[in-house]
C-alpha cells in the first residue's frame, strides 16, 4: 500500500508542480496573491489527492468493482493528503516569520473594468489559489487526519454495501474532503463559497445515502435547503465585501480592513460605515446555517439518517465547524461591528442550552450525540463571541477527536446490534465479549464531552471558553448559562454511557436485523439490510429471521480507529500545555493567523505587543464571584462536570436492573410539560412547518392558480379575438392559419402606419 | 462566408433528408449537424478572441436594393459563443431523438435542421431585416415540431407558442422599422439602411420619448421570447407538449434569442431608455424568479417543472443584463450559455424517462436511482448545475448576475466604496433575487427527491418490482435498455463536460467577452451622462452612408 501511496504522491507532485508553475507563468498579474510569498506547490496536493480519490472511486463504480478497493484508494489518497498537510504545517511554522503564503493553481474568475480612484484597477479576481497560514494548517490537519481514520473505519462499517453503493459512498467522501480543503484553504471568498456549498452537496449526497428510505431523502433535502438559507447570507456578505473593499482575496482584504479595525480598537464604532458593520452579520447567517445554530439548527439532528461514519466526519468533526472557521478567519471584520460578536456569543450560548435540554430527553443515542454537537458548536460560537478565538479553535480541535470517537463508538454499537439506537433497549454492552475496546473508547469520549477534570482535553478547551466568558466585560450571563449547560452536558452524556455500556447486559436487536427477508435481492439490497450482510461477513448473522440474533463485535478496522481516536483525544491535552505563552499550541496556531485577537483581560501572557482590545469601551475585565475566572474556573467546571456525572449515575446506573427502566422515569413524570417539550424538541420543526413551509406551499399554489387563470387567462382572451374572427370568416378551417394571417395583417398595418408617418414628415 | 456555410449546410442537409428515403434520415441529419459542429470548432479556433476585433467572418451581399437591405453576416464574441452553443446542441438533439421519433422521421429531422439554420442565422445576422427574418423563421420549424411530434395537447400548445411570440415580434419589427425610418429621414437624407451598426448609431439621436417607445416596442418581441414575467405562459405549455429535441432547442437556444435581442438590439439602440426602465424591468425579473420558482415547487409534471424553472432562470439572466456593468452583463451572457447546457440536459434526461415509462408525472415515478443508476447520476449532476452549485457552470453566471446587480446602485457613490458601479438595481433587489437561490434548491431537490430518490415507483403496477426481473412491461420498446444506452450516455457526456469546464475554467470565455461587454456598458453609461438627452444629429451628407455594412464597426462596441 505504501508503494502505491508513494507512487501517487510522486505522480501528483509532478502534476501539482506543473500546474503551479504554469499558473504562475500565466498569471503574473498585479493582484494575484498580492505581496504574499508563494507556498510550496506540495500544498496543492491536499485538494488534488481527494480529487484523485473521487475520480478513482467513480471509475471503480463504472468498472463494477465489488471489493473494498474504493475504501483502500480513499484511505491511501487521504492519508497522503494528511502527510502533505503535515508538511504544510512544518513549512508554515518552521520559518523565521509566520507569514501567510499562497499556492496558486489556476485562474477562475478574472474580470476587469477599467481603473478606479487612485489608479487601482477595478477587477474581480478569484482563483483556485490556496492561502496557507497556521489557521489553515490547524484545520486541514484534523480534517485530513480524521478523514483518513474515518475512511478506514468506513471500509469495515460499509462492507455490506460493497458494489456501486460502496463506490458512491467513497466518491462522495473524497469529494467532501476536496470541498472542505477548498473551504478552509481558499485564498478568496469565492473559493470559500465553493467549498461551502460543495460540502453542503456532499452532506446532501451522504445523508441521503440510503436513498430508498423516505426519511433519509427528506433529511438530506432539509439539510441542503437549510444550508442554502445560510448560504444566501454568506453570498450577500461576499457581494457586500466585494463592493465595499473591491476584492475578495484575503491578502488584500485583511490589509483594507485595517483602518476600520483601528477605529474599532478605540471604540469609535460610529465612524465605521454601516455597510462594513453589516458584513460580519451577513457572514454570521452563513455560519449559523452551516454550523447548525439557532434558528437554522434543525437539519443537523435529522442528518443522522446518513451512515454513521458520515455523521462522525461531516456532521460532528469537520463540516459543521466551517462556521467557526469562517468567524475565526474573519475576526478582524467581526470586531468592526459592535453588534456582530455579541450576536454570535448570544446565539451560540442559547443554542448550547437549547440543544442540551433536548439532548437530555432523547432516547436515540445518535440523535443525542447530534444535539450534543449542536450544543458544543454553540460553545465554540460563544467562545468566538467573547473573543477567545483560541478557546474556540481549541474546542473545535478537541471536539473533532472526541466527537468523532463518540459517533464511531455509537456507530459500532448500531452496526453490531442491527441498527439499534434506543438507549432503553441496550444495556451493559461493555461487558459483552468483543466489546471491551468500544466500551473503553466510549468512556473516553464521554469523559471528554462532559469535561471530566484533568484527564480529558475537552475539560481544558471548555474551560478556556468558560473562563473567558466571565472575563470579557458584559458577558457574565453567558458564562453562567454555559456553566449550567456544562452540567447538563455531563448529565446527558453519561446518561447514554451508563444506560448503554454499563449495568446488566441486555439488548434487543434493531429493525435492520429482520429486514433481510429477501435473500435474492442482493445486488440492490435495501440499505438497512446491508448491515445484516455485514453480519454474514463475520459469521454472526445466521438465523436473522428466527429471533436468535447475535450481535457481532467490531473487527480490526473499527477497533483500531477507535483506539487511535481515544489516544488522540487524550493526547490533545498536550496541546494545552505546549507553548503556554500562546495559551497552548492551538493558541500559537491562531495567534499567527488572521484569527489572532487578544482576548480581553488576558493580556498578562506577555507574548503580544498589541494592547488588549477594548470592546467594552475600556471596562475592567470581569470576575467570577470576585475571583480571577482564569484561575478559578478549573475547579468550578470540574465540580459542575462531576455533579452532572453523579446525577447521571444516580438516575441511570445505581440500582438499575433492566435496560428499559431507570430512576429517571419517575423524574420524567414529575417534570411534566417541560420533559414533554424537551422530548418533542421544543416543537421547533412543527413551528417552522406552520409558520414557513405551509404558508409558502399555499402561496405557491395560489401563484400557480393565478398563473393559469389570470395571466394565462388574459392571454387566451386576447388570443380569442382574432381566432374568433377567423372562425367566423370561414368555417371548417383551422383557426390557426387565419390568426396567423391576421397577425401578419396586424404587422403590416403597423408597418403601414409607420410608412404613413414617414410620408407625412 | 464561414457563417453562411454554417447556415447553409443544415439547410442542404434538410433538403437531403426530405429527398432521401426515411431510413436514411437519421444518418443524414446527424451528418448535417456534425459538419456544422466541426465547422464551428474550426471557426472558433480561428476566431480573434484575444485581439478583440469587433466583428469576424463578416460577409455582405445586396438583397433589396432600394431599401438598403443586405444579406450581411458577422460575429462578435457573443454571437460566436451562442453559435457554438447552437452547433453543439444540434447533433445532441438529433442523436437524442433516435429512439424517441420513429415515424415521419424525414419531417422531424428536416425541420430540426431548418431550425438550426434559422437560429444560427439570428446570431450571425448583421442586418436588421435579415435578423428579423431569421428570428421569425425559427417559429415555423418549432411550430411543426410541437404540433406534429408533441404530446396530447400539442395543437393548442403550438398555436399559442406561435401566436404569442409572433405577436410580440411584430411589434419589435415596428420598432426596428421606426428606427430605420428615423435614420433615412433625419440622418442619411433618404438613403435607407438596415445595417445594425448604422441603425445603432442613428437610434442614439432619437429623443427621449422616442427612445422609450422604440425600446418598449423592441422589447415586446424579445421579452415574450425570454420569457419575462408575466409574458411567460406560452412556455410551460410549449415545453410540456414539445418533443424532447424541441424542448432542448427551445430552452437551449430559442429563449436566448430574446436575451440576445435585448443585448444586441434593444439596449444598444436605446441605452437611455433601457437605463430609465431598468428598475421596473428588474421588478419583473425578480417576480419571475420568485413566482415561477414557487410555481415549480408545486408541479407534479417533471417537464413542466423544468419549463417553469426556465422562467426563473432567465429572470437572473435579465437581471444581470439590466445591471449594465461588466460583471452583470458578462454573467448574463454566460448565463445564456450555461442555461442552455444544463436545462437542455435536464430535458434530455426527462425525455429518456418518458421514452421508458411514457409518463412524466411524479405521482407515478419515483426512486429511479435503484433501476437507473447511470441516469440518476446524470440527473443529479445536471440538477446541481441548474441550481447553481459552485464548481459547475450555473454558479459562475448566477453569481455574476447577482454580483453585477448588487454593484449597480446609485447610492454606491461614496468614495469608500471601491467596486460599486452606477446603476438602478442595488442590494435590495439582489437580496430578493437571491431568495430565488433558496427557492431553486427547494424545487430542484423536490424533483430529485421524488424522481431519483425514494422507494422505487414505476407506472402500471410495477411498484417495488424486482429490478432485474425479465419482461418488465415495456416490451414495445425493447430496444431501450433499462438504464441508459451508450448512445444516451454519449449524448449527455459532452454537456456534462461543458458544465464542468465552464464551472471551473470560465476565464477564457470571460476574457473573450470583455470587449463586447465593455461596449454595451459604455453606451449605457454615456446615455446616463447625457441625462436622457439625445445625441446631437450628425450633419446629413447625402451619399455618405455606411455601405460596407457587415464590416462596419459598431460604435460603442469596439
HADDOCK unambig.tbl for C-alpha pairs under 7 A between the chains (distance, minus, plus):
assign (segid A and resid 107 and name CA) (segid B and resid 507 and name CA) 6.91 0.50 0.50
assign (segid A and resid 108 and name CA) (segid B and resid 504 and name CA) 6.42 0.50 0.50
assign (segid A and resid 108 and name CA) (segid B and resid 505 and name CA) 5.52 0.50 0.50
assign (segid A and resid 108 and name CA) (segid B and resid 506 and name CA) 6.48 0.50 0.50
assign (segid A and resid 108 and name CA) (segid B and resid 507 and name CA) 5.87 0.50 0.50
assign (segid A and resid 109 and name CA) (segid B and resid 507 and name CA) 6.01 0.50 0.50
assign (segid A and resid 110 and name CA) (segid B and resid 507 and name CA) 6.42 0.50 0.50
assign (segid A and resid 111 and name CA) (segid B and resid 510 and name CA) 6.82 0.50 0.50
assign (segid A and resid 113 and name CA) (segid B and resid 326 and name CA) 6.37 0.50 0.50
assign (segid A and resid 122 and name CA) (segid B and resid 419 and name CA) 6.64 0.50 0.50
assign (segid A and resid 194 and name CA) (segid B and resid 390 and name CA) 4.85 0.50 0.50
assign (segid A and resid 194 and name CA) (segid B and resid 391 and name CA) 6.46 0.50 0.50
assign (segid A and resid 197 and name CA) (segid B and resid 389 and name CA) 6.65 0.50 0.50
assign (segid A and resid 197 and name CA) (segid B and resid 390 and name CA) 6.67 0.50 0.50
assign (segid A and resid 198 and name CA) (segid B and resid 390 and name CA) 7.00 0.50 0.50
assign (segid A and resid 211 and name CA) (segid B and resid 453 and name CA) 5.22 0.50 0.50
assign (segid A and resid 211 and name CA) (segid B and resid 454 and name CA) 5.55 0.50 0.50
assign (segid A and resid 212 and name CA) (segid B and resid 367 and name CA) 6.77 0.50 0.50
assign (segid A and resid 212 and name CA) (segid B and resid 453 and name CA) 6.22 0.50 0.50
assign (segid A and resid 212 and name CA) (segid B and resid 454 and name CA) 4.33 0.50 0.50
assign (segid A and resid 212 and name CA) (segid B and resid 455 and name CA) 4.63 0.50 0.50
assign (segid A and resid 213 and name CA) (segid B and resid 454 and name CA) 5.91 0.50 0.50
assign (segid A and resid 213 and name CA) (segid B and resid 455 and name CA) 6.68 0.50 0.50
assign (segid A and resid 214 and name CA) (segid B and resid 454 and name CA) 5.26 0.50 0.50
assign (segid A and resid 217 and name CA) (segid B and resid 449 and name CA) 6.18 0.50 0.50
assign (segid A and resid 217 and name CA) (segid B and resid 453 and name CA) 6.69 0.50 0.50
assign (segid A and resid 217 and name CA) (segid B and resid 454 and name CA) 6.53 0.50 0.50
assign (segid A and resid 221 and name CA) (segid B and resid 445 and name CA) 6.25 0.50 0.50
assign (segid A and resid 225 and name CA) (segid B and resid 438 and name CA) 6.57 0.50 0.50
assign (segid A and resid 225 and name CA) (segid B and resid 441 and name CA) 6.20 0.50 0.50
assign (segid A and resid 225 and name CA) (segid B and resid 442 and name CA) 6.46 0.50 0.50
assign (segid A and resid 228 and name CA) (segid B and resid 438 and name CA) 5.72 0.50 0.50
assign (segid A and resid 229 and name CA) (segid B and resid 438 and name CA) 6.13 0.50 0.50
assign (segid A and resid 232 and name CA) (segid B and resid 434 and name CA) 6.52 0.50 0.50
assign (segid A and resid 239 and name CA) (segid B and resid 403 and name CA) 5.92 0.50 0.50
assign (segid A and resid 239 and name CA) (segid B and resid 406 and name CA) 6.90 0.50 0.50
assign (segid A and resid 242 and name CA) (segid B and resid 419 and name CA) 6.63 0.50 0.50
assign (segid A and resid 243 and name CA) (segid B and resid 407 and name CA) 6.20 0.50 0.50
assign (segid A and resid 243 and name CA) (segid B and resid 417 and name CA) 6.27 0.50 0.50
assign (segid A and resid 243 and name CA) (segid B and resid 418 and name CA) 6.07 0.50 0.50
assign (segid A and resid 243 and name CA) (segid B and resid 419 and name CA) 4.39 0.50 0.50
assign (segid A and resid 243 and name CA) (segid B and resid 420 and name CA) 5.35 0.50 0.50
assign (segid A and resid 244 and name CA) (segid B and resid 417 and name CA) 4.53 0.50 0.50
assign (segid A and resid 244 and name CA) (segid B and resid 418 and name CA) 5.43 0.50 0.50
assign (segid A and resid 244 and name CA) (segid B and resid 419 and name CA) 6.29 0.50 0.50
assign (segid A and resid 245 and name CA) (segid B and resid 417 and name CA) 6.56 0.50 0.50
assign (segid A and resid 245 and name CA) (segid B and resid 418 and name CA) 5.39 0.50 0.50
assign (segid A and resid 245 and name CA) (segid B and resid 419 and name CA) 6.91 0.50 0.50
assign (segid A and resid 246 and name CA) (segid B and resid 418 and name CA) 4.74 0.50 0.50
assign (segid A and resid 246 and name CA) (segid B and resid 419 and name CA) 4.66 0.50 0.50
assign (segid A and resid 700 and name CA) (segid B and resid 294 and name CA) 4.92 0.50 0.50
assign (segid A and resid 700 and name CA) (segid B and resid 295 and name CA) 5.33 0.50 0.50
assign (segid A and resid 700 and name CA) (segid B and resid 298 and name CA) 6.54 0.50 0.50
assign (segid A and resid 701 and name CA) (segid B and resid 295 and name CA) 6.86 0.50 0.50
assign (segid A and resid 701 and name CA) (segid B and resid 298 and name CA) 6.54 0.50 0.50
assign (segid A and resid 703 and name CA) (segid B and resid 291 and name CA) 6.56 0.50 0.50
assign (segid A and resid 703 and name CA) (segid B and resid 295 and name CA) 6.28 0.50 0.50
assign (segid A and resid 704 and name CA) (segid B and resid 295 and name CA) 5.20 0.50 0.50
assign (segid A and resid 711 and name CA) (segid B and resid 230 and name CA) 6.87 0.50 0.50
assign (segid A and resid 712 and name CA) (segid B and resid 233 and name CA) 5.63 0.50 0.50
assign (segid A and resid 736 and name CA) (segid B and resid 159 and name CA) 6.54 0.50 0.50
assign (segid A and resid 740 and name CA) (segid B and resid 163 and name CA) 6.85 0.50 0.50
assign (segid A and resid 743 and name CA) (segid B and resid 167 and name CA) 6.44 0.50 0.50
assign (segid A and resid 747 and name CA) (segid B and resid 170 and name CA) 5.18 0.50 0.50
assign (segid A and resid 750 and name CA) (segid B and resid 174 and name CA) 6.23 0.50 0.50
assign (segid A and resid 751 and name CA) (segid B and resid 174 and name CA) 5.89 0.50 0.50
assign (segid A and resid 754 and name CA) (segid B and resid 178 and name CA) 6.47 0.50 0.50
assign (segid A and resid 758 and name CA) (segid B and resid 181 and name CA) 6.77 0.50 0.50
